[in-house]
Amino acid sequence: MLSYCYNPRAMTPSPRLLLTIDYESWFAPSRRYDFLPPDTRYQLDGERSRQAIDPILEVFGESKVTFYLVGEMVGWYPELPEKISEAGHEVGFHCHIHRRLDDAKEIEKDLIASSDWIRKYNVRGYRAPMINTVEDVYPLLTKHNFTYSSSQYAPAGVTIDKGGVWEIPVSTLPLLNAPREFTAPRHMNLKLVSGGEFPYGSSFTSGLFRKMVYKIIESDLKAGKSPVIFLHPYEIVTPKGYPQNFIVDMIHHPLLFPFTFNKSKFLKDLLKNFPTTTMQDYVNEL
């Protein structure tokens, strides 16, 4: 049985903003597209994800961040990881097909399906779809030579040794007592929020409370912590026809609305005012 260790102050790397991009198609927030035929999803994407990468990389300039890629999109657009890597950013693995992944067999299928490009780009970081995973993922990541995951929510500064794989969670602000147990799944739900954690690292939250999220990031950095936040490509470069082509999904699931807000100004403010590095660079300092 693996022994997991919570290390709130292990080595304490210098504070920086760990800004990450979950690089998925515009329809990924809605579950009704998950099990469509791959060709149908490709047609729905309509080259939008390929067209977004150059302007997104331009926004980042000299700042370095981590992109977690969906494997089937690498099949559609092989230049995505190449351009990201050439620009000096980290290429991470999000999944092969974007859907809820809470079964070890399905997770391993995804790892195997994307193994060629994972190996080619020396991918060492994993981000579960919807920041929702299970404890069984960590032995699999070790088996497939990953060094870290970012697939839970927890307060900024928390690092968890999952038997040789680090868990570097997406950041929350504890409003009550700081949690001490970090067992997957720890995703964004009523239990997390009612337990007193404000999940400011989610782009859902920055879509609704940008100024507040900015101030929390600033405060945590001053406290010597390294906040982890994520955005999506469709929140930086608005795809053609978006969010009009997402209206039906938003009507049925109003909580999808914040994911459709353009956050490019918020991103530029972060890059202008806070230091960033890749997640792997941070892990190397632990």
ZAMARGU-4260 file (C-alpha; in steps of 0.2 Angstrom, whole numbers, plus 5000, padded with zeros to 4 digits):
<rodrens>
0) 5000/5000/5000 | 5007/5017/4995 | 5011/5030/5009 | 5005/5047/5005 | 5013/5062/5013
5) 5006/5080/5014 | 5021/5092/5013 | 5015/5110/5017 | 5033/5117/5018 | 5043/5104/5008
10) 5058/5114/5001 | 5046/5129/4998 | 5051/5134/4981 | 5051/5153/4978 | 5034/5160/4975
15) 5027/5162/4957 | 5011/5161/4948 | 5008/5143/4941 | 4997/5148/4926 | 4991/5133/4916
20) 4980/5131/4901 | 4969/5116/4899 | 4970/5116/4880 | 4953/5108/4875 | 4940/5112/4862
25) 4926/5125/4864 | 4913/5112/4867 | 4923/5102/4881 | 4914/5110/4896 | 4897/5101/4891
30) 4896/5083/4893 | 4884/5080/4879 | 4898/5080/4866 | 4909/5067/4876 | 4904/5051/4867
35) 4901/5058/4849 | 4911/5049/4836 | 4929/5057/4835 | 4926/5063/4817 | 4911/5073/4823
40) 4920/5081/4837 | 4934/5086/4824 | 4921/5094/4813 | 4913/5103/4828 | 4930/5110/4832
45) 4931/5117/4815 | 4950/5121/4815 | 4946/5133/4830 | 4959/5125/4842 | 4972/5126/4828
50) 4969/5144/4824 | 4970/5149/4842 | 4987/5143/4847 | 4997/5157/4838 | 4988/5172/4845
55) 4988/5163/4863 | 5007/5160/4862 | 5009/5178/4857 | 5000/5184/4872 | 5012/5175/4884
60) 5027/5183/4876 | 5042/5178/4887 | 5032/5171/4901 | 5032/5152/4903 | 5017/5142/4907
65) 5010/5124/4906 | 4998/5118/4892 | 4989/5102/4896 | 4984/5095/4879 | 4969/5084/4874
70) 4977/5069/4865 | 4964/5068/4851 | 4967/5086/4847 | 4986/5082/4845 | 4980/5070/4832
75) 4970/5083/4823 | 4983/5096/4824 | 5001/5089/4827 | 5008/5106/4827 | 5001/5111/4844
80) 5013/5102/4855 | 5027/5107/4843 | 5023/5126/4844 | 5020/5126/4862 | 5037/5117/4866
85) 5047/5128/4853 | 5040/5143/4863 | 5048/5137/4879 | 5032/5131/4887 | 5029/5115/4896
90) 5018/5102/4886 | 5007/5092/4898 | 4994/5078/4896 | 4975/5082/4900 | 4967/5066/4893
95) 4965/5058/4876 | 4947/5061/4875 | 4939/5074/4886 | 4926/5067/4898 | 4925/5062/4916
100) 4939/5050/4920 | 4936/5041/4937 | 4940/5023/4932 | 4958/5017/4932 | 4956/5006/4917
105) 4949/5021/4907 | 4963/5032/4913 | 4976/5019/4907 | 4968/5018/4890 | 4970/5037/4888
110) 4988/5036/4893 | 4992/5022/4881 | 4982/5030/4867 | 4992/5046/4868 | 5009/5037/4872
115) 5018/5042/4856 | 5016/5061/4858 | 5018/5059/4877 | 5035/5051/4874 | 5040/5062/4860
120) 5038/5078/4870 | 5044/5071/4886 | 5027/5074/4895 | 5029/5073/4914 | 5013/5082/4920
125) 4995/5077/4921 | 4979/5087/4923 | 4963/5077/4925 | 4948/5083/4915 | 4937/5094/4926
130) 4950/5093/4940 | 4942/5077/4945 | 4952/5061/4948 | 4954/5046/4959 | 4968/5039/4970
135) 4971/5025/4958 | 4978/5038/4945 | 4994/5040/4955 | 5001/5022/4953 | 4997/5023/4934
140) 5006/5040/4933 | 5021/5032/4941 | 5020/5018/4929 | 5020/5029/4914 | 5034/5040/4920
145) 5025/5056/4926 | 5032/5066/4939 | 5017/5076/4945 | 4998/5078/4944 | 4987/5094/4946
150) 4971/5085/4948 | 4964/5091/4965 | 4958/5107/4973 | 4968/5112/4989 | 4975/5128/4997
155) 4989/5137/4988 | 5006/5130/4994 | 5000/5112/4997 | 5010/5099/4989 | 5006/5080/4992
160) 5019/5066/4989 | 5008/5052/4981 | 5020/5038/4982 | 5033/5046/4970 | 5021/5057/4960
165) 5018/5075/4967 | 5000/5082/4967 | 5001/5101/4965 | 4983/5106/4967 | 4973/5119/4959
170) 4972/5133/4972 | 4958/5137/4984 | 4957/5149/4998 | 4952/5141/5015 | 4939/5152/5023
175) 4938/5141/5038 | 4950/5129/5045 | 4964/5124/5033 | 4961/5106/5027 | 4973/5092/5031
180) 4967/5077/5021 | 4970/5077/5002 | 4962/5061/4995 | 4955/5061/4977 | 4943/5066/4972
185) 4944/5084/4978 | 4934/5093/4964 | 4924/5108/4963 | 4907/5104/4971 | 4896/5109/4985
190) 4906/5099/4998 | 4922/5108/4994 | 4913/5125/4995 | 4903/5121/5010 | 4918/5115/5018
195) 4925/5133/5017 | 4936/5133/5002 | 4935/5146/4989 | 4941/5138/4972 | 4949/5153/4965
200) 4961/5144/4954 | 4946/5139/4942 | 4942/5149/4927 | 4924/5147/4932 | 4928/5158/4948
205) 4939/5170/4938 | 4925/5172/4926 | 4914/5179/4940 | 4926/5187/4952 | 4941/5193/4942
210) 4946/5207/4954 | 4944/5196/4969 | 4954/5182/4962 | 4968/5194/4957 | 4969/5201/4975
215) 4969/5183/4982 | 4983/5178/4970 | 4993/5194/4975 | 4990/5190/4993 | 4996/5172/4992
220) 5011/5177/4982 | 5016/5189/4996 | 5014/5175/5009 | 5027/5165/4999 | 5014/5153/4991
225) 5013/5148/4973 | 4995/5149/4967 | 4989/5137/4953 | 4976/5143/4941 | 4969/5137/4924
230) 4961/5145/4909 | 4955/5138/4893 | 4960/5143/4875 | 4942/5148/4871 | 4943/5160/4886
235) 4958/5169/4879 | 4954/5169/4860 | 4935/5169/4857 | 4931/5156/4843 | 4921/5160/4828
240) 4903/5158/4832 | 4906/5157/4851 | 4896/5157/4863 | 4881/5158/4851 | 4884/5139/4846
245) 4885/5135/4865 | 4868/5143/4869 | 4858/5127/4871 | 4871/5120/4883 | 4871/5135/4893
250) 4852/5135/4894 | 4852/5118/4901 | 4867/5121/4912 | 4868/5139/4917 | 4884/5136/4927
255) 4893/5135/4910 | 4891/5153/4907 | 4907/5159/4916 | 4917/5148/4905 | 4911/5158/4890
260) 4918/5174/4896 | 4933/5181/4887 | 4947/5183/4900 | 4961/5189/4889 | 4963/5206/4899
265) 4963/5196/4915 | 4977/5185/4908 | 4987/5200/4902 | 4986/5208/4919 | 4992/5193/4928
270) 5007/5191/4916 | 5011/5210/4918 | 5012/5209/4937 | 5017/5192/4942 | 5031/5180/4939
275) 5027/5163/4931 | 5036/5147/4927 | 5030/5130/4921 | 5024/5117/4933 | 5038/5106/4930
280) 5051/5119/4934 | 5041/5122/4951 | 5041/5103/4954 | 5060/5102/4951 | 5063/5114/4966
285) 5053/5103/4978
</rodrens>
